[in-house]
Amino acid sequence: MHDLPEEALLFLLGSRYCETDRLSETAWNLFGNAPTGWDRVQAICDYVHRLTHFLTRGLQHVSTEMSLHVLAYNLKRVINLLGMSTTMKAMRLLRA
């Protein structure tokens, strides 16, 4: 992580808008087998664009699904702000 620009570190922190402890398992189940790099990012973006409404019952389920949408949205923001190469470097460092 010491190779990342200082302004990128903020995007590696959890967020009060996204329950990362509950969402991580869901995200890996959905996208863990997707090819790494841009293909995985594209799979996440495609997933978000396909979902236009919630099909869940109860606030807990909506909260988890909404967190996944927030995660995908924020990932797109990070890519736009930092560029693909810096974002991918951060993802590789976090997974190591």
Summary of the structure (lengths in Angstrom):
residues: 96
radius of gyration: 13.6
end to end distance: 10.4
largest distance: 43.2
contacts: 225
relative contact order: 0.20
helix: 71%
strand: 2%
